[in-house]
């Protein structure tokens, strides 16, 4: 059974591509900060999938580096 989790302060979910090539898909707060559940891919192909709090990786998540570590 799927259980949806909501995070306090989340007002919308969506995607954004930054000029440096960083891509984010996930939840945003009212200030336009990454907040809640999300995925980010950096230009060097480092990836993070997990929770964000006020624009920072926070709590549970998985960081994967380009070399697979």
CHARMM internal coordinates of N, CA and C (Angstrom, degrees):
IC EDIT
DIST 1 N 1 CA 1.4406
DIST 1 CA 1 C 1.5313
ANGL 1 N 1 CA 1 C 108.78
DIST 1 C 2 N 1.3195
ANGL 1 CA 1 C 2 N 117.03
DIHE 1 N 1 CA 1 C 2 N 134.05
DIST 2 N 2 CA 1.4602
ANGL 1 C 2 N 2 CA 123.04
DIHE 1 CA 1 C 2 N 2 CA 179.06
DIST 2 CA 2 C 1.5146
ANGL 2 N 2 CA 2 C 109.18
DIHE 1 C 2 N 2 CA 2 C -84.01
DIST 2 C 3 N 1.3257
ANGL 2 CA 2 C 3 N 116.31
DIHE 2 N 2 CA 2 C 3 N 130.03
DIST 3 N 3 CA 1.4521
ANGL 2 C 3 N 3 CA 120.89
DIHE 2 CA 2 C 3 N 3 CA 176.44
DIST 3 CA 3 C 1.5149
ANGL 3 N 3 CA 3 C 108.36
DIHE 2 C 3 N 3 CA 3 C -118.90
DIST 3 C 4 N 1.3123
ANGL 3 CA 3 C 4 N 116.62
DIHE 3 N 3 CA 3 C 4 N 117.91
DIST 4 N 4 CA 1.4556
ANGL 3 C 4 N 4 CA 121.10
DIHE 3 CA 3 C 4 N 4 CA -179.42
DIST 4 CA 4 C 1.5240
ANGL 4 N 4 CA 4 C 109.50
DIHE 3 C 4 N 4 CA 4 C -78.76
DIST 4 C 5 N 1.3221
ANGL 4 CA 4 C 5 N 116.19
DIHE 4 N 4 CA 4 C 5 N 135.92
DIST 5 N 5 CA 1.4569
ANGL 4 C 5 N 5 CA 121.53
DIHE 4 CA 4 C 5 N 5 CA 177.31
DIST 5 CA 5 C 1.5134
ANGL 5 N 5 CA 5 C 108.35
DIHE 4 C 5 N 5 CA 5 C -110.15
DIST 5 C 6 N 1.3098
ANGL 5 CA 5 C 6 N 116.29
DIHE 5 N 5 CA 5 C 6 N 133.28
DIST 6 N 6 CA 1.4598
ANGL 5 C 6 N 6 CA 120.06
DIHE 5 CA 5 C 6 N 6 CA 174.84
DIST 6 CA 6 C 1.5170
ANGL 6 N 6 CA 6 C 108.66
DIHE 5 C 6 N 6 CA 6 C -112.55
DIST 6 C 7 N 1.3181
ANGL 6 CA 6 C 7 N 115.78
DIHE 6 N 6 CA 6 C 7 N 148.19
DIST 7 N 7 CA 1.4516
ANGL 6 C 7 N 7 CA 121.87
DIHE 6 CA 6 C 7 N 7 CA -178.75
DIST 7 CA 7 C 1.5221
ANGL 7 N 7 CA 7 C 108.86
DIHE 6 C 7 N 7 CA 7 C -113.76
DIST 7 C 8 N 1.3287
ANGL 7 CA 7 C 8 N 117.73
DIHE 7 N 7 CA 7 C 8 N 133.89
DIST 8 N 8 CA 1.4633
ANGL 7 C 8 N 8 CA 120.13
DIHE 7 CA 7 C 8 N 8 CA 178.73
DIST 8 CA 8 C 1.5272
ANGL 8 N 8 CA 8 C 110.81
DIHE 7 C 8 N 8 CA 8 C -57.64
DIST 8 C 9 N 1.3075
ANGL 8 CA 8 C 9 N 116.76
DIHE 8 N 8 CA 8 C 9 N 136.10
DIST 9 N 9 CA 1.4548
ANGL 8 C 9 N 9 CA 121.18
DIHE 8 CA 8 C 9 N 9 CA 177.54
DIST 9 CA 9 C 1.5134
ANGL 9 N 9 CA 9 C 115.11
DIHE 8 C 9 N 9 CA 9 C 92.74
DIST 9 C 10 N 1.3449
ANGL 9 CA 9 C 10 N 118.58
DIHE 9 N 9 CA 9 C 10 N -8.89
DIST 10 N 10 CA 1.4630
ANGL 9 C 10 N 10 CA 121.16
DIHE 9 CA 9 C 10 N 10 CA 179.21
DIST 10 CA 10 C 1.5229
ANGL 10 N 10 CA 10 C 109.12
DIHE 9 C 10 N 10 CA 10 C -76.23
DIST 10 C 11 N 1.3324
ANGL 10 CA 10 C 11 N 116.34
DIHE 10 N 10 CA 10 C 11 N 127.92
DIST 11 N 11 CA 1.4566
ANGL 10 C 11 N 11 CA 119.79
DIHE 10 CA 10 C 11 N 11 CA 179.09
DIST 11 CA 11 C 1.5236
ANGL 11 N 11 CA 11 C 113.13
DIHE 10 C 11 N 11 CA 11 C -114.93
DIST 11 C 12 N 1.3247
ANGL 11 CA 11 C 12 N 117.52
DIHE 11 N 11 CA 11 C 12 N -20.56
DIST 12 N 12 CA 1.4640
ANGL 11 C 12 N 12 CA 119.11
DIHE 11 CA 11 C 12 N 12 CA 178.12
DIST 12 CA 12 C 1.5193
ANGL 12 N 12 CA 12 C 110.52
DIHE 11 C 12 N 12 CA 12 C -159.81
DIST 12 C 13 N 1.3173
ANGL 12 CA 12 C 13 N 115.34
DIHE 12 N 12 CA 12 C 13 N 163.27
DIST 13 N 13 CA 1.4565
ANGL 12 C 13 N 13 CA 123.00
DIHE 12 CA 12 C 13 N 13 CA 176.76
DIST 13 CA 13 C 1.5199
ANGL 13 N 13 CA 13 C 107.60
DIHE 12 C 13 N 13 CA 13 C -124.67
DIST 13 C 14 N 1.3233
ANGL 13 CA 13 C 14 N 116.78
DIHE 13 N 13 CA 13 C 14 N 137.48
DIST 14 N 14 CA 1.4511
ANGL 13 C 14 N 14 CA 119.33
DIHE 13 CA 13 C 14 N 14 CA 179.48
DIST 14 CA 14 C 1.5092
ANGL 14 N 14 CA 14 C 111.87
DIHE 13 C 14 N 14 CA 14 C -177.00
DIST 14 C 15 N 1.3250
ANGL 14 CA 14 C 15 N 114.96
DIHE 14 N 14 CA 14 C 15 N -174.86
DIST 15 N 15 CA 1.4626
ANGL 14 C 15 N 15 CA 121.91
DIHE 14 CA 14 C 15 N 15 CA -176.98
DIST 15 CA 15 C 1.5229
ANGL 15 N 15 CA 15 C 109.81
DIHE 14 C 15 N 15 CA 15 C -119.40
DIST 15 C 16 N 1.3442
ANGL 15 CA 15 C 16 N 115.05
DIHE 15 N 15 CA 15 C 16 N 152.23
DIST 16 N 16 CA 1.4563
ANGL 15 C 16 N 16 CA 120.41
DIHE 15 CA 15 C 16 N 16 CA 176.68
DIST 16 CA 16 C 1.5201
ANGL 16 N 16 CA 16 C 108.81
DIHE 15 C 16 N 16 CA 16 C -149.65
DIST 16 C 17 N 1.3310
ANGL 16 CA 16 C 17 N 116.28
DIHE 16 N 16 CA 16 C 17 N 136.89
DIST 17 N 17 CA 1.4669
ANGL 16 C 17 N 17 CA 122.75
DIHE 16 CA 16 C 17 N 17 CA 174.49
DIST 17 CA 17 C 1.5215
ANGL 17 N 17 CA 17 C 107.92
DIHE 16 C 17 N 17 CA 17 C -110.34
DIST 17 C 18 N 1.3230
ANGL 17 CA 17 C 18 N 116.27
DIHE 17 N 17 CA 17 C 18 N 125.23
DIST 18 N 18 CA 1.4578
ANGL 17 C 18 N 18 CA 122.25
DIHE 17 CA 17 C 18 N 18 CA -179.15
DIST 18 CA 18 C 1.5262
ANGL 18 N 18 CA 18 C 110.11
DIHE 17 C 18 N 18 CA 18 C -88.23
DIST 18 C 19 N 1.3475
ANGL 18 CA 18 C 19 N 118.09
DIHE 18 N 18 CA 18 C 19 N 156.55
DIST 19 N 19 CA 1.4668
ANGL 18 C 19 N 19 CA 121.46
DIHE 18 CA 18 C 19 N 19 CA -179.34
DIST 19 CA 19 C 1.5305
ANGL 19 N 19 CA 19 C 114.32
DIHE 18 C 19 N 19 CA 19 C -56.92
DIST 19 C 20 N 1.3445
ANGL 19 CA 19 C 20 N 117.80
DIHE 19 N 19 CA 19 C 20 N -28.58
DIST 20 N 20 CA 1.4703
ANGL 19 C 20 N 20 CA 120.15
DIHE 19 CA 19 C 20 N 20 CA -179.20
DIST 20 CA 20 C 1.5253
ANGL 20 N 20 CA 20 C 113.26
DIHE 19 C 20 N 20 CA 20 C -81.01
DIST 20 C 21 N 1.3435
ANGL 20 CA 20 C 21 N 117.65
DIHE 20 N 20 CA 20 C 21 N -0.89
DIST 21 N 21 CA 1.4571
ANGL 20 C 21 N 21 CA 121.64
DIHE 20 CA 20 C 21 N 21 CA 179.65
DIST 21 CA 21 C 1.5159
ANGL 21 N 21 CA 21 C 114.45
DIHE 20 C 21 N 21 CA 21 C 101.38
DIST 21 C 22 N 1.3300
ANGL 21 CA 21 C 22 N 117.71
DIHE 21 N 21 CA 21 C 22 N -8.41
DIST 22 N 22 CA 1.4651
ANGL 21 C 22 N 22 CA 121.66
DIHE 21 CA 21 C 22 N 22 CA 175.93
DIST 22 CA 22 C 1.5224
ANGL 22 N 22 CA 22 C 109.15
DIHE 21 C 22 N 22 CA 22 C -64.33
DIST 22 C 23 N 1.3401
ANGL 22 CA 22 C 23 N 115.69
DIHE 22 N 22 CA 22 C 23 N 137.88
DIST 23 N 23 CA 1.4678
ANGL 22 C 23 N 23 CA 120.74
DIHE 22 CA 22 C 23 N 23 CA 178.35
DIST 23 CA 23 C 1.5194
ANGL 23 N 23 CA 23 C 109.03
DIHE 22 C 23 N 23 CA 23 C -125.53
DIST 23 C 24 N 1.3306
ANGL 23 CA 23 C 24 N 116.34
DIHE 23 N 23 CA 23 C 24 N 133.84
DIST 24 N 24 CA 1.4642
ANGL 23 C 24 N 24 CA 121.91
DIHE 23 CA 23 C 24 N 24 CA 179.38
DIST 24 CA 24 C 1.5191
ANGL 24 N 24 CA 24 C 109.39
DIHE 23 C 24 N 24 CA 24 C -128.43
DIST 24 C 25 N 1.3318
ANGL 24 CA 24 C 25 N 115.73
DIHE 24 N 24 CA 24 C 25 N 137.15
DIST 25 N 25 CA 1.4600
ANGL 24 C 25 N 25 CA 121.65
DIHE 24 CA 24 C 25 N 25 CA 171.27
DIST 25 CA 25 C 1.5154
ANGL 25 N 25 CA 25 C 106.95
DIHE 24 C 25 N 25 CA 25 C -133.64
DIST 25 C 26 N 1.3114
ANGL 25 CA 25 C 26 N 116.24
DIHE 25 N 25 CA 25 C 26 N 124.48
DIST 26 N 26 CA 1.4591
ANGL 25 C 26 N 26 CA 118.62
DIHE 25 CA 25 C 26 N 26 CA 178.85
DIST 26 CA 26 C 1.5110
ANGL 26 N 26 CA 26 C 111.82
DIHE 25 C 26 N 26 CA 26 C 163.74
DIST 26 C 27 N 1.3263
ANGL 26 CA 26 C 27 N 114.24
DIHE 26 N 26 CA 26 C 27 N -153.74
DIST 27 N 27 CA 1.4591
ANGL 26 C 27 N 27 CA 122.24
DIHE 26 CA 26 C 27 N 27 CA -174.93
DIST 27 CA 27 C 1.5243
ANGL 27 N 27 CA 27 C 111.14
DIHE 26 C 27 N 27 CA 27 C -89.92
DIST 27 C 28 N 1.3437
ANGL 27 CA 27 C 28 N 114.95
DIHE 27 N 27 CA 27 C 28 N 150.88
DIST 28 N 28 CA 1.4638
ANGL 27 C 28 N 28 CA 123.36
DIHE 27 CA 27 C 28 N 28 CA -179.87
DIST 28 CA 28 C 1.5218
ANGL 28 N 28 CA 28 C 109.02
DIHE 27 C 28 N 28 CA 28 C -130.77
DIST 28 C 29 N 1.3432
ANGL 28 CA 28 C 29 N 116.74
DIHE 28 N 28 CA 28 C 29 N 149.52
DIST 29 N 29 CA 1.4598
ANGL 28 C 29 N 29 CA 119.56
DIHE 28 CA 28 C 29 N 29 CA 174.18
DIST 29 CA 29 C 1.5262
ANGL 29 N 29 CA 29 C 109.79
DIHE 28 C 29 N 29 CA 29 C -95.98
DIST 29 C 30 N 1.3191
ANGL 29 CA 29 C 30 N 116.24
DIHE 29 N 29 CA 29 C 30 N -178.91
DIST 30 N 30 CA 1.4586
ANGL 29 C 30 N 30 CA 121.73
DIHE 29 CA 29 C 30 N 30 CA -176.32
DIST 30 CA 30 C 1.5360
ANGL 30 N 30 CA 30 C 112.23
DIHE 29 C 30 N 30 CA 30 C -64.41
DIST 30 C 31 N 1.3399
ANGL 30 CA 30 C 31 N 118.08
DIHE 30 N 30 CA 30 C 31 N -22.18
DIST 31 N 31 CA 1.4671
ANGL 30 C 31 N 31 CA 121.97
DIHE 30 CA 30 C 31 N 31 CA 178.58
DIST 31 CA 31 C 1.5276
ANGL 31 N 31 CA 31 C 112.60
DIHE 30 C 31 N 31 CA 31 C -86.70
DIST 31 C 32 N 1.3370
ANGL 31 CA 31 C 32 N 117.58
DIHE 31 N 31 CA 31 C 32 N 1.58
DIST 32 N 32 CA 1.4593
ANGL 31 C 32 N 32 CA 121.01
DIHE 31 CA 31 C 32 N 32 CA -178.85
DIST 32 CA 32 C 1.5147
ANGL 32 N 32 CA 32 C 113.15
DIHE 31 C 32 N 32 CA 32 C 80.45
DIST 32 C 33 N 1.3298
ANGL 32 CA 32 C 33 N 117.36
DIHE 32 N 32 CA 32 C 33 N 19.98
DIST 33 N 33 CA 1.4617
ANGL 32 C 33 N 33 CA 122.21
DIHE 32 CA 32 C 33 N 33 CA 179.07
DIST 33 CA 33 C 1.5245
ANGL 33 N 33 CA 33 C 110.31
DIHE 32 C 33 N 33 CA 33 C -97.94
DIST 33 C 34 N 1.3270
ANGL 33 CA 33 C 34 N 115.44
DIHE 33 N 33 CA 33 C 34 N 149.93
DIST 34 N 34 CA 1.4673
ANGL 33 C 34 N 34 CA 120.46
DIHE 33 CA 33 C 34 N 34 CA 174.03
DIST 34 CA 34 C 1.5238
ANGL 34 N 34 CA 34 C 107.13
DIHE 33 C 34 N 34 CA 34 C -62.79
DIST 34 C 35 N 1.3396
ANGL 34 CA 34 C 35 N 117.08
DIHE 34 N 34 CA 34 C 35 N 126.16
DIST 35 N 35 CA 1.4626
ANGL 34 C 35 N 35 CA 119.96
DIHE 34 CA 34 C 35 N 35 CA -172.15
DIST 35 CA 35 C 1.5229
ANGL 35 N 35 CA 35 C 109.16
DIHE 34 C 35 N 35 CA 35 C -159.86
DIST 35 C 36 N 1.3255
ANGL 35 CA 35 C 36 N 116.95
DIHE 35 N 35 CA 35 C 36 N 114.59
DIST 36 N 36 CA 1.4638
ANGL 35 C 36 N 36 CA 121.79
DIHE 35 CA 35 C 36 N 36 CA -176.38
DIST 36 CA 36 C 1.5176
ANGL 36 N 36 CA 36 C 108.80
DIHE 35 C 36 N 36 CA 36 C 113.69
DIST 36 C 37 N 1.3223
ANGL 36 CA 36 C 37 N 116.58
DIHE 36 N 36 CA 36 C 37 N -144.24
DIST 37 N 37 CA 1.4599
ANGL 36 C 37 N 37 CA 121.60
DIHE 36 CA 36 C 37 N 37 CA -178.58
DIST 37 CA 37 C 1.5233
ANGL 37 N 37 CA 37 C 110.06
DIHE 36 C 37 N 37 CA 37 C -88.84
DIST 37 C 38 N 1.3468
ANGL 37 CA 37 C 38 N 117.21
DIHE 37 N 37 CA 37 C 38 N 137.89
DIST 38 N 38 CA 1.4518
ANGL 37 C 38 N 38 CA 119.00
DIHE 37 CA 37 C 38 N 38 CA 179.06
DIST 38 CA 38 C 1.5147
ANGL 38 N 38 CA 38 C 113.02
DIHE 37 C 38 N 38 CA 38 C -166.72
DIST 38 C 39 N 1.3402
ANGL 38 CA 38 C 39 N 113.75
DIHE 38 N 38 CA 38 C 39 N 172.97
DIST 39 N 39 CA 1.4702
ANGL 38 C 39 N 39 CA 122.40
DIHE 38 CA 38 C 39 N 39 CA 177.58
DIST 39 CA 39 C 1.5211
ANGL 39 N 39 CA 39 C 107.22
DIHE 38 C 39 N 39 CA 39 C -132.00
DIST 39 C 40 N 1.3273
ANGL 39 CA 39 C 40 N 115.56
DIHE 39 N 39 CA 39 C 40 N 136.96
DIST 40 N 40 CA 1.4568
ANGL 39 C 40 N 40 CA 119.78
DIHE 39 CA 39 C 40 N 40 CA 177.65
DIST 40 CA 40 C 1.5258
ANGL 40 N 40 CA 40 C 109.07
DIHE 39 C 40 N 40 CA 40 C -132.65
DIST 40 C 41 N 1.3268
ANGL 40 CA 40 C 41 N 115.52
DIHE 40 N 40 CA 40 C 41 N 140.73
DIST 41 N 41 CA 1.4675
ANGL 40 C 41 N 41 CA 121.85
DIHE 40 CA 40 C 41 N 41 CA 175.93
DIST 41 CA 41 C 1.5189
ANGL 41 N 41 CA 41 C 106.97
DIHE 40 C 41 N 41 CA 41 C -124.82
DIST 41 C 42 N 1.3313
ANGL 41 CA 41 C 42 N 115.65
DIHE 41 N 41 CA 41 C 42 N 121.10
DIST 42 N 42 CA 1.4581
ANGL 41 C 42 N 42 CA 121.79
DIHE 41 CA 41 C 42 N 42 CA -179.44
DIST 42 CA 42 C 1.5268
ANGL 42 N 42 CA 42 C 110.46
DIHE 41 C 42 N 42 CA 42 C -86.94
DIST 42 C 43 N 1.3401
ANGL 42 CA 42 C 43 N 118.06
DIHE 42 N 42 CA 42 C 43 N 162.66
DIST 43 N 43 CA 1.4667
ANGL 42 C 43 N 43 CA 120.94
DIHE 42 CA 42 C 43 N 43 CA -178.54
DIST 43 CA 43 C 1.5269
ANGL 43 N 43 CA 43 C 114.43
DIHE 42 C 43 N 43 CA 43 C -56.33
DIST 43 C 44 N 1.3449
ANGL 43 CA 43 C 44 N 118.01
DIHE 43 N 43 CA 43 C 44 N -29.52
DIST 44 N 44 CA 1.4693
ANGL 43 C 44 N 44 CA 120.20
DIHE 43 CA 43 C 44 N 44 CA 179.46
DIST 44 CA 44 C 1.5302
ANGL 44 N 44 CA 44 C 112.43
DIHE 43 C 44 N 44 CA 44 C -84.92
DIST 44 C 45 N 1.3376
ANGL 44 CA 44 C 45 N 117.06
DIHE 44 N 44 CA 44 C 45 N 9.11
DIST 45 N 45 CA 1.4717
ANGL 44 C 45 N 45 CA 125.78
DIHE 44 CA 44 C 45 N 45 CA 179.86
DIST 45 CA 45 C 1.5309
ANGL 45 N 45 CA 45 C 113.86
DIHE 44 C 45 N 45 CA 45 C 76.27
DIST 45 C 46 N 1.3349
ANGL 45 CA 45 C 46 N 118.49
DIHE 45 N 45 CA 45 C 46 N 10.14
DIST 46 N 46 CA 1.4610
ANGL 45 C 46 N 46 CA 120.81
DIHE 45 CA 45 C 46 N 46 CA 168.65
DIST 46 CA 46 C 1.5217
ANGL 46 N 46 CA 46 C 107.09
DIHE 45 C 46 N 46 CA 46 C -65.83
DIST 46 C 47 N 1.3331
ANGL 46 CA 46 C 47 N 116.09
DIHE 46 N 46 CA 46 C 47 N 137.58
DIST 47 N 47 CA 1.4656
ANGL 46 C 47 N 47 CA 120.97
DIHE 46 CA 46 C 47 N 47 CA -178.62
DIST 47 CA 47 C 1.5229
ANGL 47 N 47 CA 47 C 110.31
DIHE 46 C 47 N 47 CA 47 C -127.23
DIST 47 C 48 N 1.3307
ANGL 47 CA 47 C 48 N 115.26
DIHE 47 N 47 CA 47 C 48 N 146.69
DIST 48 N 48 CA 1.4603
ANGL 47 C 48 N 48 CA 121.67
DIHE 47 CA 47 C 48 N 48 CA 173.31
DIST 48 CA 48 C 1.5182
ANGL 48 N 48 CA 48 C 107.32
DIHE 47 C 48 N 48 CA 48 C -134.17
DIST 48 C 49 N 1.3310
ANGL 48 CA 48 C 49 N 115.48
DIHE 48 N 48 CA 48 C 49 N 133.41
DIST 49 N 49 CA 1.4628
ANGL 48 C 49 N 49 CA 122.03
DIHE 48 CA 48 C 49 N 49 CA 176.39
DIST 49 CA 49 C 1.5177
ANGL 49 N 49 CA 49 C 106.15
DIHE 48 C 49 N 49 CA 49 C -130.90
DIST 49 C 50 N 1.3163
ANGL 49 CA 49 C 50 N 116.29
DIHE 49 N 49 CA 49 C 50 N 114.11
DIST 50 N 50 CA 1.4543
ANGL 49 C 50 N 50 CA 119.52
DIHE 49 CA 49 C 50 N 50 CA -178.16
DIST 50 CA 50 C 1.5140
ANGL 50 N 50 CA 50 C 111.49
DIHE 49 C 50 N 50 CA 50 C 170.12
DIST 50 C 51 N 1.3244
ANGL 50 CA 50 C 51 N 115.26
DIHE 50 N 50 CA 50 C 51 N -151.52
DIST 51 N 51 CA 1.4561
ANGL 50 C 51 N 51 CA 119.76
DIHE 50 CA 50 C 51 N 51 CA -176.29
DIST 51 CA 51 C 1.5283
ANGL 51 N 51 CA 51 C 111.37
DIHE 50 C 51 N 51 CA 51 C -97.41
DIST 51 C 52 N 1.3282
ANGL 51 CA 51 C 52 N 113.36
DIHE 51 N 51 CA 51 C 52 N 149.31
DIST 52 N 52 CA 1.4572
ANGL 51 C 52 N 52 CA 122.97
DIHE 51 CA 51 C 52 N 52 CA 177.48
DIST 52 CA 52 C 1.5226
ANGL 52 N 52 CA 52 C 108.02
DIHE 51 C 52 N 52 CA 52 C -123.88
DIST 52 C 53 N 1.3140
ANGL 52 CA 52 C 53 N 115.75
DIHE 52 N 52 CA 52 C 53 N 148.50
DIST 53 N 53 CA 1.4558
ANGL 52 C 53 N 53 CA 121.94
DIHE 52 CA 52 C 53 N 53 CA 176.05
DIST 53 CA 53 C 1.5196
ANGL 53 N 53 CA 53 C 107.38
DIHE 52 C 53 N 53 CA 53 C -135.77
DIST 53 C 54 N 1.3287
ANGL 53 CA 53 C 54 N 115.85
DIHE 53 N 53 CA 53 C 54 N 113.92
DIST 54 N 54 CA 1.4695
ANGL 53 C 54 N 54 CA 121.39
DIHE 53 CA 53 C 54 N 54 CA 179.26
DIST 54 CA 54 C 1.5269
ANGL 54 N 54 CA 54 C 112.90
DIHE 53 C 54 N 54 CA 54 C 49.81
DIST 54 C 55 N 1.3216
ANGL 54 CA 54 C 55 N 115.99
DIHE 54 N 54 CA 54 C 55 N 49.85
DIST 55 N 55 CA 1.4681
ANGL 54 C 55 N 55 CA 124.80
DIHE 54 CA 54 C 55 N 55 CA 173.54
DIST 55 CA 55 C 1.5296
ANGL 55 N 55 CA 55 C 114.72
DIHE 54 C 55 N 55 CA 55 C 83.61
DIST 55 C 56 N 1.3343
ANGL 55 CA 55 C 56 N 118.96
DIHE 55 N 55 CA 55 C 56 N -0.63
DIST 56 N 56 CA 1.4632
ANGL 55 C 56 N 56 CA 121.67
DIHE 55 CA 55 C 56 N 56 CA -177.89
DIST 56 CA 56 C 1.5219
ANGL 56 N 56 CA 56 C 111.04
DIHE 55 C 56 N 56 CA 56 C -116.81
DIST 56 C 57 N 1.3340
ANGL 56 CA 56 C 57 N 117.03
DIHE 56 N 56 CA 56 C 57 N 146.30
DIST 57 N 57 CA 1.4627
ANGL 56 C 57 N 57 CA 121.11
DIHE 56 CA 56 C 57 N 57 CA 171.82
DIST 57 CA 57 C 1.5185
ANGL 57 N 57 CA 57 C 106.91
DIHE 56 C 57 N 57 CA 57 C -60.48
DIST 57 C 58 N 1.3338
ANGL 57 CA 57 C 58 N 116.45
DIHE 57 N 57 CA 57 C 58 N 130.04
DIST 58 N 58 CA 1.4573
ANGL 57 C 58 N 58 CA 119.72
DIHE 57 CA 57 C 58 N 58 CA -174.86
DIST 58 CA 58 C 1.5162
ANGL 58 N 58 CA 58 C 109.94
DIHE 57 C 58 N 58 CA 58 C -154.02
DIST 58 C 59 N 1.3220
ANGL 58 CA 58 C 59 N 116.92
DIHE 58 N 58 CA 58 C 59 N 137.50
DIST 59 N 59 CA 1.4590
ANGL 58 C 59 N 59 CA 120.12
DIHE 58 CA 58 C 59 N 59 CA 177.18
DIST 59 CA 59 C 1.5105
ANGL 59 N 59 CA 59 C 111.58
DIHE 58 C 59 N 59 CA 59 C 82.95
DIST 59 C 60 N 1.3311
ANGL 59 CA 59 C 60 N 115.52
DIHE 59 N 59 CA 59 C 60 N -143.52
DIST 60 N 60 CA 1.4629
ANGL 59 C 60 N 60 CA 121.13
DIHE 59 CA 59 C 60 N 60 CA -176.38
DIST 60 CA 60 C 1.5192
ANGL 60 N 60 CA 60 C 111.27
DIHE 59 C 60 N 60 CA 60 C -78.41
DIST 60 C 61 N 1.3333
ANGL 60 CA 60 C 61 N 115.80
DIHE 60 N 60 CA 60 C 61 N 137.65
DIST 61 N 61 CA 1.4486
ANGL 60 C 61 N 61 CA 120.23
DIHE 60 CA 60 C 61 N 61 CA 177.05
DIST 61 CA 61 C 1.5147
ANGL 61 N 61 CA 61 C 110.76
DIHE 60 C 61 N 61 CA 61 C -179.35
DIST 61 C 62 N 1.3234
ANGL 61 CA 61 C 62 N 114.79
DIHE 61 N 61 CA 61 C 62 N 168.47
DIST 62 N 62 CA 1.4621
ANGL 61 C 62 N 62 CA 121.48
DIHE 61 CA 61 C 62 N 62 CA 179.53
DIST 62 CA 62 C 1.5231
ANGL 62 N 62 CA 62 C 108.43
DIHE 61 C 62 N 62 CA 62 C -124.49
DIST 62 C 63 N 1.3310
ANGL 62 CA 62 C 63 N 115.95
DIHE 62 N 62 CA 62 C 63 N 125.27
DIST 63 N 63 CA 1.4589
ANGL 62 C 63 N 63 CA 122.61
DIHE 62 CA 62 C 63 N 63 CA 176.11
DIST 63 CA 63 C 1.5232
ANGL 63 N 63 CA 63 C 107.20
DIHE 62 C 63 N 63 CA 63 C -104.88
DIST 63 C 64 N 1.3394
ANGL 63 CA 63 C 64 N 116.65
DIHE 63 N 63 CA 63 C 64 N 127.81
DIST 64 N 64 CA 1.4596
ANGL 63 C 64 N 64 CA 122.02
DIHE 63 CA 63 C 64 N 64 CA 178.21
DIST 64 CA 64 C 1.5248
ANGL 64 N 64 CA 64 C 108.11
DIHE 63 C 64 N 64 CA 64 C -120.88
DIST 64 C 65 N 1.3226
ANGL 64 CA 64 C 65 N 115.93
DIHE 64 N 64 CA 64 C 65 N 129.15
DIST 65 N 65 CA 1.4571
ANGL 64 C 65 N 65 CA 121.52
DIHE 64 CA 64 C 65 N 65 CA -178.19
DIST 65 CA 65 C 1.5277
ANGL 65 N 65 CA 65 C 110.29
DIHE 64 C 65 N 65 CA 65 C -97.34
DIST 65 C 66 N 1.3451
ANGL 65 CA 65 C 66 N 117.88
DIHE 65 N 65 CA 65 C 66 N 159.80
DIST 66 N 66 CA 1.4641
ANGL 65 C 66 N 66 CA 121.05
DIHE 65 CA 65 C 66 N 66 CA -177.08
DIST 66 CA 66 C 1.5274
ANGL 66 N 66 CA 66 C 114.55
DIHE 65 C 66 N 66 CA 66 C -54.49
DIST 66 C 67 N 1.3399
ANGL 66 CA 66 C 67 N 117.55
DIHE 66 N 66 CA 66 C 67 N -29.68
DIST 67 N 67 CA 1.4654
ANGL 66 C 67 N 67 CA 120.16
DIHE 66 CA 66 C 67 N 67 CA 179.88
DIST 67 CA 67 C 1.5276
ANGL 67 N 67 CA 67 C 112.76
DIHE 66 C 67 N 67 CA 67 C -83.31
DIST 67 C 68 N 1.3360
ANGL 67 CA 67 C 68 N 116.66
DIHE 67 N 67 CA 67 C 68 N 4.01
DIST 68 N 68 CA 1.4636
ANGL 67 C 68 N 68 CA 121.40
DIHE 67 CA 67 C 68 N 68 CA 178.15
DIST 68 CA 68 C 1.5118
ANGL 68 N 68 CA 68 C 114.23
DIHE 67 C 68 N 68 CA 68 C 92.45
DIST 68 C 69 N 1.3126
ANGL 68 CA 68 C 69 N 118.20
DIHE 68 N 68 CA 68 C 69 N -6.02
DIST 69 N 69 CA 1.4726
ANGL 68 C 69 N 69 CA 121.79
DIHE 68 CA 68 C 69 N 69 CA -179.76
DIST 69 CA 69 C 1.5097
ANGL 69 N 69 CA 69 C 110.95
DIHE 68 C 69 N 69 CA 69 C -71.66
END
COOR INIT
IC SEED 1 N 1 CA 1 C
IC BUILD
